[in-house]
Amino acid sequence: MKKAIYSALAFTLLLAGCSGGGTKPASSAAPAGPDTAKGEGVMTYADYIAAADEDEVTVEAYVQAKQNWWEDTATIYAQDADGGYFFYGVKCSEEDYAKLVEGQKIKVTGFKSTWSGEVEVVDGSFELEEGNWVAEAKDVTAALGTDALINDQNLKVSFKGMKVEPSQNKDGQEVAWTYKWDDSGEEGDDLYFNVSSNGKTYSFTVESYLCDQNSDVYKAVKELKVGDVIDMEGFLYWYEGPNPHITSVKAAN
């Protein structure tokens, strides 16, 4: 079920990571880079971007995180050498979902779709392929507020030296974060928080399907104070503009 999205440690000990992202197989070391060769019938990233909505597409990419499994479907963040992908509602048994570990190469066939600006593949199926690669987060701090940022949609990204700005809770008080965008939620719901860079403020999210209330990043955001300066990693999701799904928060270096 698609959710509408808007843009317990001391702070000095806030660490990276969230549950649910999977781990690499111990017997498989990630190569220095992704395989750039495409199998028969597989589109390049450029061809995928050029395809029209509702076109059938087939792409190969490497799992970077999995968001959730629900009613025999999976939602996956993936990446190849040229760009990022968001696979929504891919047919997947619970047994196969366990195989979608971080770095696993997959081939997905589905239909290209755009939802509130988010380019994704829906109603797809996947095959496991040989290969393992985990992407380094791309620093996109300088691209915030520019038209160029959309070119990094769905990538694993980082933001450096961001200042926590006040949000408003349901009682009208200034706080560092809220449950849901309007503070209408409760423990276990998405967390929303505002951060600024170069005088502009942006809304970031801890997506609870990706990083639940037991994850390090969920707990870390709940320890934030207005004025804290932080570094973050996550995935550059889009909802009427950039709405990063944050997976790591720590004090800025």
NUKOL-346412 format. One record per residue (C-alpha): residue number from 1; residue in one letter; chain; y, x, z. Coordinates in steps of 0.2 Angstrom, whole numbers, plus 2048, in hexadecimal, padded with zeros to 3 digits. Layout:
# residues N
k/r/c/c2/c1/c3
NUM/A/A/Y/X/Z;
...
//
This chain:
# residues 253
k/r/c/c2/c1/c3
1/M/A/800/800/800;
2/K/A/811/807/7FB;
3/K/A/81E/808/808;
4/A/A/830/806/805;
5/I/A/838/817/808;
6/Y/A/84B/81D/80A;
7/S/A/853/82C/809;
8/A/A/820/85B/86F;
9/L/A/825/86C/86E;
10/A/A/835/874/872;
11/F/A/840/876/863;
12/T/A/83E/889/863;
13/L/A/82B/887/861;
14/L/A/82C/87A/853;
15/L/A/81E/87F/847;
16/A/A/819/87B/835;
17/G/A/80B/86F/82F;
18/C/A/805/85D/831;
19/S/A/7F3/856/832;
20/G/A/7EB/84E/823;
21/G/A/7EF/85C/816;
22/G/A/7DE/863/816;
23/T/A/7D8/875/817;
24/K/A/7D2/881/809;
25/P/A/7C0/884/808;
26/A/A/7BB/894/812;
27/S/A/7B1/89B/804;
28/S/A/7BF/899/7F7;
29/A/A/7CE/8A4/7F7;
30/A/A/7DD/89E/7ED;
31/P/A/7E1/8A8/7DD;
32/A/A/7F2/8B0/7DB;
33/G/A/7F8/8A1/7D0;
34/P/A/7F2/891/7C8;
35/D/A/7E8/891/7B8;
36/T/A/7F4/88D/7AA;
37/A/A/7E7/889/79D;
38/K/A/7E4/876/79A;
39/G/A/7D3/86E/797;
40/E/A/7D0/863/788;
41/G/A/7DB/854/788;
42/V/A/7E5/85A/797;
43/M/A/7F8/858/795;
44/T/A/804/866/799;
45/Y/A/811/862/7A7;
46/A/A/81F/860/799;
47/D/A/814/854/78F;
48/Y/A/811/84A/79F;
49/I/A/824/849/7A3;
50/A/A/827/844/791;
51/A/A/81A/836/791;
52/A/A/821/824/793;
53/D/A/81E/819/7A2;
54/E/A/80D/810/7A1;
55/D/A/806/81D/795;
56/E/A/7F5/824/79A;
57/V/A/7F6/836/79F;
58/T/A/7E9/843/7A4;
59/V/A/7EF/852/7AE;
60/E/A/7E7/860/7B8;
61/A/A/7EF/866/7C8;
62/Y/A/7EB/86D/7D9;
63/V/A/7EC/862/7E9;
64/Q/A/7F9/868/7F5;
65/A/A/7F8/859/801;
66/K/A/7F0/848/802;
67/Q/A/7FA/83A/809;
68/N/A/7EC/82D/80D;
69/W/A/7DC/824/808;
70/W/A/7DC/811/808;
71/E/A/7D0/805/800;
72/D/A/7C7/812/7F5;
73/T/A/7D7/819/7EF;
74/A/A/7E1/82A/7F3;
75/T/A/7F3/82F/7F2;
76/I/A/7F5/842/7EE;
77/Y/A/803/84F/7EC;
78/A/A/7FE/85C/7DF;
79/Q/A/805/86A/7D5;
80/D/A/802/875/7C6;
81/A/A/80B/884/7C0;
82/D/A/819/87A/7B8;
83/G/A/81C/86B/7C3;
84/G/A/817/85F/7D1;
85/Y/A/80D/84E/7D0;
86/F/A/80B/83F/7DB;
87/F/A/7FB/836/7D8;
88/Y/A/7FC/825/7E0;
89/G/A/7ED/819/7E2;
90/V/A/7E0/825/7DA;
91/K/A/7CE/81E/7DB;
92/C/A/7C5/828/7E8;
93/S/A/7B7/825/7F4;
94/E/A/7B9/82A/806;
95/E/A/7AC/838/803;
96/D/A/7B5/83F/7F4;
97/Y/A/7C6/83E/7FE;
98/A/A/7BF/84B/80A;
99/K/A/7BD/857/7FB;
100/L/A/7CF/856/7F6;
101/V/A/7D4/865/801;
102/E/A/7E4/86F/7FF;
103/G/A/7E3/879/7EF;
104/Q/A/7D5/870/7E7;
105/K/A/7D7/86E/7D4;
106/I/A/7D5/85D/7CD;
107/K/A/7D6/854/7BC;
108/V/A/7DF/842/7BD;
109/T/A/7DF/835/7B0;
110/G/A/7EB/826/7B4;
111/F/A/7FB/81E/7AE;
112/K/A/80C/825/7B0;
113/S/A/818/81A/7BA;
114/T/A/829/81C/7C1;
115/W/A/82D/813/7D2;
116/S/A/83F/813/7D8;
117/G/A/841/824/7D0;
118/E/A/831/82C/7D5;
119/V/A/826/831/7C6;
120/E/A/814/82F/7CA;
121/V/A/802/82C/7C4;
122/V/A/7FB/81B/7C9;
123/D/A/7EA/813/7C7;
124/G/A/7E1/823/7C4;
125/S/A/7D0/82B/7C5;
126/F/A/7CD/83E/7C9;
127/E/A/7C0/84B/7C6;
128/L/A/7BE/85B/7D1;
129/E/A/7C0/86B/7C7;
130/E/A/7BD/87D/7CB;
131/G/A/7CC/886/7D1;
132/N/A/7D7/888/7E1;
133/W/A/7E9/88B/7E3;
134/V/A/7F6/887/7F0;
135/A/A/808/887/7EB;
136/E/A/816/890/7F4;
137/A/A/824/885/7F9;
138/K/A/833/886/7EE;
139/D/A/844/888/7F7;
140/V/A/84F/87A/7EF;
141/T/A/85D/87A/7FC;
142/A/A/86A/87F/7F0;
143/A/A/865/871/7E4;
144/L/A/868/863/7F0;
145/G/A/875/858/7EA;
146/T/A/873/85E/7D8;
147/D/A/86C/855/7C8;
148/A/A/860/864/7C7;
149/L/A/856/85F/7D6;
150/I/A/84C/852/7CD;
151/N/A/844/860/7C3;
152/D/A/83B/864/7D3;
153/Q/A/835/853/7D7;
154/N/A/824/853/7E0;
155/L/A/823/865/7E3;
156/K/A/820/86E/7F3;
157/V/A/831/873/7F8;
158/S/A/83B/87B/807;
159/F/A/84C/878/80E;
160/K/A/855/886/818;
161/G/A/863/885/825;
162/M/A/865/872/825;
163/K/A/86F/86B/834;
164/V/A/868/85B/83C;
165/E/A/875/84D/83B;
166/P/A/876/83D/845;
167/S/A/86D/82D/840;
168/Q/A/870/81C/848;
169/N/A/863/813/852;
170/K/A/861/800/853;
171/D/A/86D/800/863;
172/G/A/87B/809/859;
173/Q/A/878/819/862;
174/E/A/878/82A/859;
175/V/A/867/832/859;
176/A/A/85E/841/850;
177/W/A/851/836/848;
178/T/A/84B/824/846;
179/Y/A/83B/81B/844;
180/K/A/83C/814/832;
181/W/A/84D/815/829;
182/D/A/855/808/834;
183/D/A/84D/80C/844;
184/S/A/842/7FC/843;
185/G/A/832/805/845;
186/E/A/827/80C/853;
187/E/A/81C/81B/857;
188/G/A/811/81E/848;
189/D/A/81E/818/83B;
190/D/A/827/824/82F;
191/L/A/835/82F/837;
192/Y/A/846/830/82F;
193/F/A/853/83D/833;
194/N/A/863/843/82B;
195/V/A/867/855/827;
196/S/A/876/85E/81E;
197/S/A/879/86D/814;
198/N/A/88A/872/80D;
199/G/A/893/863/814;
200/K/A/887/856/80C;
201/T/A/87B/84C/816;
202/Y/A/869/847/810;
203/S/A/85B/83B/817;
204/F/A/84A/843/819;
205/T/A/83A/83B/81F;
206/V/A/82A/83F/828;
207/E/A/81E/833/81E;
208/S/A/812/82D/82B;
209/Y/A/803/82B/81E;
210/L/A/805/83E/81A;
211/C/A/809/844/82C;
212/D/A/805/838/839;
213/Q/A/80B/837/84B;
214/N/A/7FE/844/851;
215/S/A/805/851/844;
216/D/A/80F/860/849;
217/V/A/81E/85B/83E;
218/Y/A/81F/849/845;
219/K/A/820/850/856;
220/A/A/82C/85D/851;
221/V/A/838/851/849;
222/K/A/838/846/859;
223/E/A/83E/856/863;
224/L/A/84D/859/857;
225/K/A/85F/858/85E;
226/V/A/86E/854/854;
227/G/A/876/865/84F;
228/D/A/865/86F/84E;
229/V/A/864/87A/83F;
230/I/A/853/879/837;
231/D/A/848/87F/829;
232/M/A/83C/873/821;
233/E/A/82E/871/814;
234/G/A/827/862/80C;
235/F/A/825/859/7FB;
236/L/A/833/853/7F1;
237/Y/A/830/841/7F0;
238/W/A/83D/835/7E8;
239/Y/A/843/824/7ED;
240/E/A/853/81F/7E4;
241/G/A/857/832/7E6;
242/P/A/84F/840/7EF;
243/N/A/845/83B/7FE;
244/P/A/83B/84A/804;
245/H/A/82B/847/80E;
246/I/A/82C/855/81B;
247/T/A/81D/85E/821;
248/S/A/824/86C/82B;
249/V/A/833/86F/836;
250/K/A/838/87E/840;
251/A/A/848/886/846;
252/A/A/852/88F/839;
253/N/A/84F/8A2/837;
//
